[in-house]
């Protein structure tokens, strides 16, 4: 029983960083080990009874603060609205050349949004054509600033079919992978999940959502454009665009330019990926998580010992 209690506390500690209380079903899905339902239920009731975990209706939190539940309710309602918008955006963006898969990522993929939330999108492209696809999509995004819709097109994480496996393997990346909401490209999304089966080591109870992605539909413009650049010229252009974009981002980082969230702009780039620099946010979050784990494992010694 002690291990089950520790796992429950650790799971709540992770989401506590985001001020996000969980239902019992959600806690179970994000546990790092498998348990019989009866053992899990007993452990959770015990933690609530000893006030190591606080229950508010269907929600559980490490903090005795009902405002967190109100915050979640409001965030879930806002997320439902944005997810509908994201489906429409995904149907449009999948028409861009070399794009093979699109999914919702970030806080929206956890069913949460507030007034400042963006629609973060995870994009999968054809092998060796990521930078052509990204350049075209971000050229289009510049037009969205004219109608103040840029927050709907935050295409901030790209990989191509050559490198479907996420290299950084942590609880953070595991949660990000399994909570993606697939929009377009059922085949490549399925391949992506197969390449990232390592997430089961962190989250053995969480089943990834493959079936929700729509299959690709043929597009005359997309097919014609890809035929033009499916040759050595396309290889040269893709590499050139990678170097240009990487250089621009390096300058932004050197100049300590800030994004809309107030953080220094950083991007990690390679031939087969373009993503936010993992050291920019991920490292700090994991440090917070480890600190929180250490804290809560010391505080409830009388609970865990029973």
Secondary structure, DSSP 8 states (H G I E B T S, - for coil): -HHHHHHHHHHHHHHHTTT--EEHHHHHHT-SS---HHHHHHHHHHHHHTTSSEEETTEEESS--THHHHHHHHHHHHHHHHHHHHHHHHHHHTTSTTEEEEEE-GGGGGT---TT---EEEEEE-TT-HHHHHHHHHHHHHHHGGGT-GGG-EEEEEEETT--S-S--SHHHHHHHHT-EEEE-HHHHHHHHHHTGGGGGT-TT-----TTSB-----HHHHHHHHHHSSHHHHHHHHHHHHHHHHHHHHHHHTT-B-TTSSB--EEEETTEEEE-HHHHHHHHHHHHHHHHHHHHHHTHHHHT-
